[in-house]
Amino acid sequence: MSHERLLTVAGSIAALVLTVLLGLWIRLPLEFTRPCRLLPQAEWILMRTGPDTFEARLITRTAGERQTLDIFRFERGDVVRFEREGAIRPGARVAAGDDVAYLRSHASRAAQQTSALELLEAEAGLRTVETGEKAEIVARARGEMAAAQALRAQRETEFRRTARLHEAGLASDAQRETAASLLEQAEANLAAARSALEAVAVGEKSAIIETYLARVELLRGRLAEAALRVDAETLRSPISGEVMALQADSALVRIADTDTLYAFSPVPPSRVFHLRPGRGAVVQAMGSPVRARGWVVSVDSEASAVAGRTFFWATVAIPNPDGLLRPGLEGSLRFTGAPVTLLAWVVDRVRHASDRALGA
């Protein structure tokens, strides 16, 4: 009987030793899984944010999330239209620099037309000065002075009216700014007409010609500025990507670069020390059989807390050349660490059992 017990004890010891040896010989990589959300590496969103404003927001995630913002103002009655109506649609590809939309601004085009007419009149006045008699030149200068005074009075009345409506909330910021700009332009025209009349009255013909030449150059510059403002109303995509939305979810248009996606995952403090930039990871979108490999780009140095749980945000870059993964999807990330012994692997699983409630 004692002999049987001895064999049993010996067998148990042998099994234990074998188990320990296998635990030290077999090596498995440390792995843990975390939930994640996929976002594009860059996206450009054109969105209306107020009754007379909309924003063009560029978000890039290649070196941490960075945003640039352009604000555009428009007046009531102006509309946004999309270029190449057959091409700017959800799912279409857009190259960087392509025209996407333009703002049909009545005020900007009216300013361009006004500047063009003023330039034609100034050039006609220059020809009169160069070829006409003194009396004809004086008469023209006086006529231009009277017209400039009348226009300045009209612009001042319009500005005061718009300012009162703006204070009452009946006129937009863009309307007030336009009225102020027109008044400033009328005052500049009046000053130029006054200078021309003074030059005609007391100056030699060469001085008069120089005055009109200066006015022509001023108006040419003003016309060029007006043309630039009209051109600036053409909105071009700063990135190459896919049109994800068009007049949906409050965005007028949303373009995303999906060649590389970034997965953002909350990692518990007990796991964060296993992550280093360059460490591999595998992502699988929820409900999809597609799996893709990526690498850790960064791990936040400061912890975040939600609902009483503390975690660190980890960012993983996922190449997506075939476009099989879509931005906005949720899924899981499996982080893979260095191989360890089976014994260490079991100890790790037991030690981090409390993280499973978080998806680890």
C-alpha positions in Angstrom: 0.0 0.0 0.0 2.8 2.3 0.9 4.4 1.4 -2.4 1.3 2.5 -4.3 1.3 5.8 -2.4 4.9 6.3 -3.2 4.2 5.8 -6.9 1.3 8.2 -6.8 3.4 10.9 -5.1 6.2 10.3 -7.6 3.8 10.5 -10.5 2.3 13.8 -9.1 5.8 15.2 -8.7 6.8 14.2 -12.2 3.6 15.7 -13.7 4.3 18.9 -11.8 7.9 19.0 -13.0 6.8 18.3 -16.5 4.2 21.0 -16.3 6.7 23.5 -15.0 9.2 22.5 -17.8 6.5 22.9 -20.4 5.5 26.2 -18.9 9.1 27.4 -19.2 9.7 25.8 -22.7 6.5 26.8 -24.5 6.5 30.5 -25.4 3.4 32.6 -26.4 3.1 36.2 -27.3 1.4 38.5 -24.8 -1.9 39.7 -26.4 -4.8 41.7 -25.3 -7.8 43.1 -27.1 -9.4 46.6 -26.8 -12.4 48.3 -28.5 -11.6 51.0 -31.0 -13.0 53.4 -33.5 -11.7 54.0 -37.0 -11.1 57.5 -38.3 -9.5 58.8 -41.6 -6.0 60.1 -41.5 -7.3 63.4 -42.9 -10.7 64.9 -43.5 -12.1 68.2 -44.8 -15.5 69.3 -43.7 -17.4 72.2 -45.1 -20.2 73.0 -42.6 -22.7 75.7 -42.1 -22.3 77.1 -38.6 -24.6 80.2 -38.5 -27.2 82.2 -40.4 -24.4 83.9 -42.4 -21.3 81.8 -41.9 -19.9 78.4 -42.7 -16.6 76.8 -41.9 -14.1 74.8 -43.8 -12.4 72.6 -41.2 -9.3 70.5 -42.1 -8.4 67.7 -39.6 -5.2 65.7 -39.9 -4.1 62.9 -37.7 -0.7 61.9 -39.1 1.2 63.6 -36.2 -1.5 63.9 -33.5 -4.8 65.5 -34.3 -4.4 69.0 -35.8 -7.1 71.3 -37.1 -7.1 74.4 -39.3 -10.2 76.4 -39.8 -11.3 78.9 -42.5 -14.4 80.9 -41.9 -16.5 82.2 -44.8 -19.3 84.8 -44.6 -22.2 85.2 -46.9 -25.3 87.3 -47.2 -29.0 86.3 -47.2 -29.8 85.3 -50.7 -26.3 83.9 -51.5 -26.1 80.2 -52.1 -23.5 77.5 -52.1 -23.3 75.4 -55.3 -21.1 72.3 -56.0 -18.8 72.2 -58.9 -19.0 69.3 -61.4 -22.4 68.3 -60.2 -22.0 64.9 -61.8 -18.7 64.3 -60.0 -19.2 65.8 -56.5 -21.3 63.1 -55.0 -21.0 60.5 -52.2 -18.4 58.0 -53.1 -16.6 60.1 -55.7 -12.9 60.6 -55.6 -11.5 64.1 -55.4 -7.9 65.2 -55.9 -6.1 67.9 -53.8 -6.8 71.3 -55.4 -10.0 70.2 -57.2 -12.9 72.7 -57.1 -15.6 71.4 -54.8 -18.0 74.3 -54.3 -18.4 78.0 -54.8 -20.3 80.8 -53.1 -22.5 82.8 -55.4 -22.1 86.1 -53.6 -24.0 89.0 -55.1 -22.0 91.6 -53.2 -18.6 90.4 -54.4 -19.7 90.2 -58.0 -21.4 93.6 -57.7 -18.2 95.1 -56.3 -16.3 93.5 -59.2 -18.7 95.0 -61.8 -18.6 98.4 -60.1 -14.8 98.5 -60.1 -14.8 97.5 -63.8 -17.2 100.4 -64.6 -15.2 102.9 -62.5 -12.0 101.8 -64.3 -13.6 102.4 -67.7 -14.7 105.9 -66.7 -11.2 106.7 -65.3 -9.6 105.5 -68.5 -12.0 107.7 -70.5 -11.2 110.6 -68.3 -7.4 110.0 -68.8 -8.0 110.1 -72.6 -9.9 113.3 -72.2 -7.1 114.9 -70.2 -4.5 113.8 -72.7 -6.4 115.1 -75.8 -9.0 117.6 -74.5 -9.0 121.4 -73.9 -8.7 123.0 -70.5 -12.5 123.8 -70.3 -13.5 120.3 -71.2 -11.1 118.8 -68.6 -12.4 121.1 -65.9 -16.0 120.2 -66.7 -15.3 116.5 -66.6 -13.5 116.8 -63.2 -16.4 118.7 -61.7 -18.8 116.1 -63.0 -16.8 113.3 -61.4 -16.6 115.3 -58.2 -20.4 115.7 -58.1 -21.0 112.0 -58.8 -18.5 111.0 -56.1 -20.2 113.2 -53.6 -23.6 111.8 -54.4 -22.3 108.2 -54.2 -20.7 108.9 -50.9 -23.9 110.3 -49.5 -25.8 107.3 -50.8 -23.4 104.8 -49.3 -23.4 106.6 -45.9 -27.2 106.4 -45.8 -27.1 102.7 -46.7 -24.5 102.0 -44.0 -26.5 103.8 -41.3 -29.6 101.9 -42.2 -27.8 98.6 -42.2 -26.2 99.4 -38.9 -29.6 100.0 -37.3 -31.0 96.8 -38.7 -27.9 94.9 -37.5 -28.4 96.3 -33.9 -32.0 95.1 -34.1 -30.9 91.7 -35.3 -32.5 92.1 -38.7 -29.3 92.3 -40.7 -26.4 89.8 -40.7 -22.8 90.5 -39.8 -21.9 90.0 -43.5 -24.4 92.7 -44.6 -23.0 95.2 -42.1 -19.4 94.5 -43.2 -20.4 94.9 -46.9 -22.1 98.2 -46.2 -19.0 99.5 -44.3 -16.7 98.4 -47.2 -18.9 100.2 -49.8 -18.8 103.4 -47.7 -15.0 103.2 -47.4 -14.7 102.7 -51.1 -17.0 105.7 -51.8 -14.9 107.9 -49.5 -11.8 106.9 -51.3 -13.4 107.7 -54.7 -14.5 111.1 -53.3 -10.9 111.9 -52.1 -9.5 110.9 -55.6 -12.1 113.0 -57.4 -11.3 116.0 -55.1 -7.6 115.6 -55.8 -8.2 115.5 -59.6 -10.3 118.6 -59.5 -7.7 120.5 -57.5 -5.0 119.4 -60.0 -7.1 120.5 -62.9 -7.8 123.9 -61.4 -4.2 124.9 -60.5 -1.9 122.4 -62.2 -0.1 122.0 -65.5 -1.3 119.4 -68.0 1.5 117.0 -67.1 0.5 117.1 -63.4 -3.2 116.6 -64.3 -2.2 113.5 -66.4 -0.2 112.1 -63.5 -3.2 112.5 -61.2 -5.5 110.6 -63.6 -2.8 108.0 -64.2 -2.6 107.4 -60.5 -6.4 107.0 -60.3 -6.4 104.5 -63.1 -3.7 102.4 -61.4 -5.6 102.6 -58.2 -8.8 101.3 -59.8 -6.9 98.6 -61.7 -5.6 97.3 -58.3 -9.1 97.5 -56.8 -10.5 95.5 -59.7 -7.8 92.9 -59.3 -8.6 92.6 -55.6 -12.3 92.2 -56.4 -11.5 89.4 -58.8 -9.4 87.7 -56.1 -12.3 87.9 -53.7 -14.6 86.3 -56.3 -12.0 83.6 -56.9 -11.6 83.1 -53.2 -15.2 82.1 -53.0 -14.3 79.0 -55.0 -13.7 76.3 -52.4 -11.0 73.7 -53.3 -10.3 70.5 -51.5 -6.9 70.7 -49.7 -6.7 66.8 -49.7 -7.2 63.9 -52.0 -9.9 61.6 -50.8 -13.4 60.3 -51.1 -16.6 62.3 -50.8 -18.2 60.7 -47.7 -21.2 63.0 -47.3 -23.0 65.7 -49.2 -25.5 67.9 -47.4 -25.9 65.2 -44.7 -25.4 65.3 -40.9 -25.4 69.1 -41.0 -22.3 69.1 -43.2 -22.5 70.5 -46.7 -19.7 68.3 -47.9 -17.2 66.0 -46.1 -14.1 64.6 -47.9 -11.9 61.9 -46.2 -8.5 60.5 -47.0 -9.0 56.8 -46.3 -5.7 55.4 -47.6 -4.7 55.1 -44.0 -7.1 54.9 -41.1 -6.3 55.7 -37.5 -7.8 53.5 -34.8 -8.3 55.1 -31.4 -8.5 52.7 -28.4 -8.7 53.2 -24.6 -6.0 51.1 -22.9 -6.1 50.4 -19.2 -3.1 51.5 -17.0 -2.2 47.9 -16.4 -1.6 47.4 -20.1 -0.2 50.7 -21.2 3.4 49.8 -20.4 3.3 47.0 -22.9 2.7 49.5 -25.8 5.5 51.3 -27.6 5.4 53.2 -31.0 5.9 50.7 -33.7 4.4 47.8 -31.8 2.1 45.7 -34.1 -1.7 45.4 -33.8 -4.5 43.8 -35.7 -7.9 45.5 -36.2 -11.2 43.9 -37.1 -14.3 46.0 -37.7 -17.5 45.0 -36.0 -19.5 42.7 -38.1 -16.8 42.4 -40.8 -14.5 39.4 -41.5 -11.8 41.8 -42.7 -8.7 42.0 -40.6 -5.9 44.5 -41.2 -2.5 44.9 -39.6 -1.1 48.2 -38.3 1.3 49.7 -35.8 1.1 51.8 -32.7 1.7 55.5 -33.5 1.4 57.0 -30.1 0.1 56.6 -26.6 -1.2 59.5 -24.6 1.1 60.5 -21.8 -1.8 61.7 -19.7 -4.6 59.5 -18.5 -8.3 60.1 -19.3 -11.3 59.1 -17.1 -14.8 58.2 -18.1 -17.5 56.8 -15.8 -15.0 56.3 -13.1 -12.6 54.2 -15.3 -9.1 55.4 -16.1 -7.4 54.7 -19.4 -4.9 56.0 -21.9 -5.7 56.7 -25.5 -3.6 54.6 -28.0 -3.4 55.5 -31.7 -2.8 52.8 -34.3 -2.2 53.5 -38.0 -3.9 51.0 -40.3 -3.0 51.0 -44.0 -6.1 50.8 -46.1 -5.1 50.9 -49.8 -8.1 48.7 -50.9 -10.6 50.7 -49.0 -12.1 47.6 -47.3 -12.3 49.4 -43.9 -14.5 52.4 -43.6 -14.0 55.4 -41.3 -16.5 55.7 -38.5 -16.7 52.0 -37.9 -16.2 50.5 -34.4 -14.2 47.3 -33.9 -11.5 45.7 -31.9 -7.7 46.0 -31.7 -5.6 43.0 -30.8 -2.2 44.2 -29.5 0.6 41.7 -29.7 3.7 41.9 -27.4 6.9 40.0 -27.1 6.8 36.2 -26.6 7.0 35.0 -23.0 6.9 31.6 -21.4 3.6 29.8 -20.9 3.9 30.3 -17.2 4.4 34.0 -17.6 1.5 34.1 -20.1 -0.9 32.4 -17.6 0.3 34.8 -14.8 -0.4 37.7 -17.1 -3.9 36.6 -17.9 -4.7 36.1 -14.2 -3.2 39.4 -13.3 -5.2 41.4 -15.9 -8.5 39.5 -15.4 -10.1 42.6 -14.1 -9.5 44.4 -17.4 -11.8 42.0 -19.3 -14.8 44.0 -18.3 -13.2 46.8 -20.4 -12.8 44.5 -23.4 -9.2 43.4 -22.7 
